[in-house]
Amino acid sequence: MARNAFWRGYLKLSLVNCPVTMMPATSESEKIRFHTINRKSGRRVRSQYVDSDTGEVVRHEVKGYETEEGKFVTFEDEELEAVALDSVRTVDIDSFVPADSIPWIWYDSPYYVVPSDKVGEEAFAVIREAMREKDVVGISRLVLNRRERAVLLEPRGNGIILWTLRYGDEVRDPGEFFKDIDPARADSKLVNMVGELIEERSKPWTPKMVEDPVQEKLRDIIAAKNRKGKSTAKAKADAEPEGASNVVSLMDALKKSLEKNPSSARKGSSRKS
């Protein structure tokens, strides 16, 4: 069913299983990438492995793990493949947790999971809808790029999204960074003023909010260079925020911010009357 599958295998829950395919939910194919060019010839430069001592080009290399400085245990590809676990080709859901119980910071990379044939669609749909009705997500393990990862599965529309989860030692304790922040309660008047700013700037989510302006500028420059053979645009330094040097207090800054919006001024005057 799915084209350009990143992974093929089976989704399993106890004795229920179905063949599935998985594709990355995100893509960087549209991102502008630059090559390194030989300035004299105009041709691409090719990278090569070289011996760190002799500087000679290496024609045959193997994977190695450094046990102590300068000493390595080497592995052939066949040896690494022999370590493969059952989770290489099967996502076996062994537990479930409430859908909203895993903090966002544990989420790593998303993938779309779909049934790979018509025969497996019913089993896939049963697992998906049962998770949706119980408002839970499944926890399993999966080998990706020779590393076993904990993964989370959540129903989304007609499909399932699989998230790889960060390893336990990858997530730092926020308490280490937040402990020195003064827990004193914020001034209620200032909180209300910031609340007004939030209301003014609240709008429905749209992917346009996260467009990359740098990529757009680069495309314009590339197009101009391609037409004329030279650059026609230069990057401008970020301008200093308006009034930054005149802000003398948080209250003044908030008042100036609210005064920029006529609707805020009207709200303020109505409260005073």
C-alpha positions in Angstrom: 0.0 0.0 0.0 2.7 2.5 1.0 5.4 3.6 -1.4 9.0 4.1 -0.4 8.7 2.2 2.9 11.4 2.9 5.4 10.7 -0.2 7.4 8.6 -3.4 6.8 7.6 -5.9 9.5 4.7 -6.9 11.7 2.6 -5.1 14.3 1.7 -7.6 17.1 -0.5 -7.6 20.2 -0.6 -11.0 21.9 -1.9 -13.4 19.1 -3.2 -10.6 16.9 -0.7 -9.5 14.3 -0.6 -7.9 10.8 2.1 -6.9 8.3 2.8 -3.2 8.3 5.1 -0.6 6.7 6.6 2.5 8.3 7.6 5.8 6.7 9.2 8.8 8.4 6.5 11.4 9.2 8.9 14.3 8.5 11.2 15.1 5.6 14.2 17.3 4.9 14.2 16.7 1.2 13.0 20.3 0.5 15.9 21.7 2.6 18.6 23.5 0.6 21.8 21.6 0.8 25.2 22.9 -0.4 28.1 20.9 -1.9 31.7 21.7 -1.5 33.2 22.9 -4.8 36.7 23.1 -6.1 37.0 26.9 -6.6 39.4 26.5 -9.6 37.6 23.7 -11.6 34.1 24.3 -10.5 33.6 20.6 -9.8 32.4 18.8 -6.6 35.0 17.8 -4.0 34.8 14.1 -2.9 35.4 13.0 0.7 37.7 10.1 1.4 38.7 8.2 4.5 42.4 8.7 5.4 44.6 6.9 7.9 44.9 9.2 11.0 48.7 8.5 11.2 50.0 8.0 7.6 47.4 10.2 5.8 47.0 7.5 3.2 43.6 6.9 1.6 41.8 3.9 3.2 40.3 1.4 0.7 38.9 -1.1 3.2 37.5 -0.1 6.5 35.6 -1.9 9.4 33.6 -0.8 12.3 35.6 -0.4 15.6 34.9 0.3 19.3 37.6 2.0 21.2 38.3 0.1 24.5 41.1 2.3 25.5 43.0 5.2 23.9 44.3 4.0 20.6 43.0 0.4 20.9 40.0 -0.9 19.1 37.8 -4.0 18.9 36.7 -4.4 15.3 33.5 -5.9 13.9 32.6 -7.2 10.5 29.1 -6.4 9.2 28.1 -10.0 9.5 29.0 -10.0 13.2 26.8 -6.9 13.9 23.9 -8.4 11.9 24.1 -11.6 14.0 23.3 -9.6 17.1 19.8 -8.7 15.6 16.9 -9.0 18.1 13.3 -10.1 17.4 12.4 -6.4 17.4 14.2 -6.0 14.1 11.1 -7.0 12.3 8.3 -7.0 14.9 6.7 -4.3 16.9 5.3 -6.3 19.7 3.1 -4.1 22.0 3.8 -5.4 25.5 2.2 -2.6 27.6 -0.1 0.4 27.5 -0.1 3.7 29.3 -2.6 6.6 29.5 -2.3 8.7 26.3 -1.4 11.9 28.1 1.0 10.4 30.6 4.3 10.7 28.7 5.9 14.2 28.8 6.7 15.7 25.3 10.4 15.8 26.1 10.6 12.0 25.8 9.3 12.1 22.2 12.0 11.8 19.5 11.2 11.0 15.9 7.7 10.3 14.4 6.8 7.6 11.8 3.6 6.8 10.0 2.6 3.1 10.3 0.0 1.6 7.9 -1.1 -1.9 7.0 1.0 -3.3 4.1 -1.8 -5.4 2.5 -5.6 -5.7 2.5 -5.6 -8.9 4.5 -4.0 -7.2 7.5 -6.2 -4.1 7.5 -8.8 -5.6 9.9 -6.3 -6.6 12.6 -4.6 -3.2 12.2 -8.0 -1.4 12.6 -8.9 -3.5 15.6 -5.7 -2.6 17.5 -6.0 1.1 16.5 -9.6 1.5 17.5 -9.2 -0.4 20.8 -6.3 2.0 21.8 -8.5 5.0 20.7 -11.5 3.9 22.8 -9.3 3.2 25.9 -7.4 6.5 25.4 -4.1 4.8 25.7 -0.9 4.5 23.7 1.1 1.3 23.2 4.7 0.9 24.3 7.1 -1.5 22.5 10.6 -1.8 21.2 12.0 -1.7 17.7 15.5 -2.0 16.2 16.4 1.0 14.0 19.9 1.6 12.6 21.2 -1.3 14.7 20.0 0.2 18.0 16.9 -1.1 19.9 14.6 1.8 20.7 11.7 2.1 23.0 8.7 3.2 20.9 5.3 4.6 21.4 2.3 3.9 19.2 -0.8 6.2 19.1 -3.8 6.1 16.8 -4.1 9.0 14.4 -6.9 9.2 11.9 -7.0 5.9 10.0 -3.4 5.1 10.8 -1.0 4.9 13.7 1.9 7.2 14.5 5.0 5.5 16.0 7.3 7.7 18.0 10.8 6.6 19.0 11.4 7.6 22.6 14.6 9.1 24.0 16.8 6.9 26.1 16.6 7.5 29.9 20.1 9.0 30.0 19.3 11.5 27.2 16.7 13.5 29.2 18.1 15.8 31.8 16.4 16.5 35.1 14.7 19.9 34.7 15.1 20.4 38.5 18.9 20.9 38.0 18.2 23.9 35.8 15.1 25.4 37.4 16.1 25.1 41.0 17.7 28.6 41.3 14.6 30.4 39.8 12.8 32.4 42.4 9.5 30.7 43.1 7.9 34.0 44.3 4.4 34.5 42.9 4.1 36.8 39.9 2.4 40.2 40.3 -1.3 39.7 39.4 -1.5 43.1 37.6 1.4 42.2 35.4 0.0 38.8 34.8 -3.3 40.3 33.6 -1.5 42.6 31.2 0.5 39.7 29.7 -2.8 37.8 29.5 -4.2 40.6 27.3 -1.2 40.4 25.0 -1.7 36.6 24.8 -5.4 37.1 23.8 -4.5 39.6 21.1 -1.9 37.3 19.6 -3.9 34.0 19.9 -4.9 32.5 16.6 -5.6 29.0 15.1 -2.5 26.8 14.4 -1.3 26.7 10.9 1.9 25.1 9.4 2.8 28.6 8.0 3.8 29.5 11.6 6.9 27.4 11.3 8.0 28.2 7.7 11.8 28.8 7.4 12.4 32.4 6.1 16.1 31.6 5.6 15.4 28.9 3.1 13.1 31.2 1.2 15.8 33.9 1.1 18.4 31.3 -0.1 16.0 30.2 -2.9 15.7 33.8 -4.0 19.5 34.3 -4.0 20.0 31.0 -5.9 17.5 31.9 -8.5 19.1 35.4 -8.9 22.6 33.9 -9.2 21.3 31.3 -11.7 19.9 34.1 -13.9 22.7 36.6 -13.6 25.7 34.6 -12.5 26.3 36.8 -9.4 24.7 37.6 -6.1 22.1 40.3 -6.0 21.2 40.3 -2.4 23.0 40.6 0.9 21.9 39.5 4.3 20.8 42.4 6.5 21.8 42.5 10.2 18.9 42.2 12.5 17.5 45.6 13.5 17.4 46.5 17.1 13.9 46.0 18.5 11.9 49.1 18.5 12.1 51.1 21.7 14.5 48.6 23.3 16.7 51.3 24.7 13.7 53.3 26.2 12.2 50.4 28.2 12.9 51.2 31.8 10.6 48.7 33.6 8.4 45.7 33.0 5.3 47.8 33.6 6.3 50.4 31.0 7.2 47.7 28.5 3.7 46.1 28.9 1.9 49.5 28.7 3.8 50.3 25.5 2.9 46.9 24.1 -0.8 47.2 24.8 -0.9 50.8 23.6 0.1 49.6 20.1 -3.2 47.8 19.7 -6.3 50.0 19.6 -8.5 47.3 21.0 -6.4 47.0 24.1 -6.6 50.8 24.6 -10.4 50.5 24.5 -10.4 47.7 27.0 -8.2 49.7 29.3 -10.4 52.8 29.2 -13.6 50.8 29.8 -12.1 49.2 32.9 -11.2 52.7 34.3 -14.7 54.0 33.7 
